[in-house]
Amino acid sequence: MTALATRIFPRASVEAIADIEALLSISLFCFGGLLMSVSIIVADKYMPGEWF
């Protein structure tokens, strides 16, 4: 991942690359949680029963 970030931002410092990687990992984690929540809400429409 660091090699990709240095190719995209060739003049960025090491600290900036580390910040970008941290932001990217947090955003991917949040996206996964949001995707799972939305899929459960959508599946609840079509599958009868109590989920919680």
N, C-alpha and C positions, 0 to 999 in steps of 0.2 A: 504494500500500500504506500509506503514511503517513496518508493521509486516512481510510482505513478504521480504522486503529489509533486515530486521534484521536476517531473517532466512537464506538468501543467503550469507550475509556478517556478521557473528556473532560477529566479533571483530572490526567492523567499529565504528567510533565515530558518535555522533549525527550529527555533522556538515557534515560528509561524507555522511551519509544517506540523509540529506536534499539536498546536492548537487546532489546525484544520482537521487532523485525524481524530482528535477528541470530539470535536463538533460532529464529524461524520458518523462516528460510532454511536453517539447519543441519539442523533437523528434517525439512524437505522433502527435502533432499539425502540424508539417511540413510534416509528412507522409500523413496526411489527406488532406492537401492542394495539395500535389503532386499527390495523387490518384485522386482527383477531377479534376485536370488539365488534367491528362492523359486520364481520362474517357471522358472529353469534347472533347479532340482532336480526340479520337477514334470514339465517337458518331458523330462528324462532318463529318466523312467520309461516314456514312451511312444515315444520315438525311439531306435532302436538306434544304436550306434556310440560311439566314444570322443570325448568333448568336450575332454578335457584331456590 
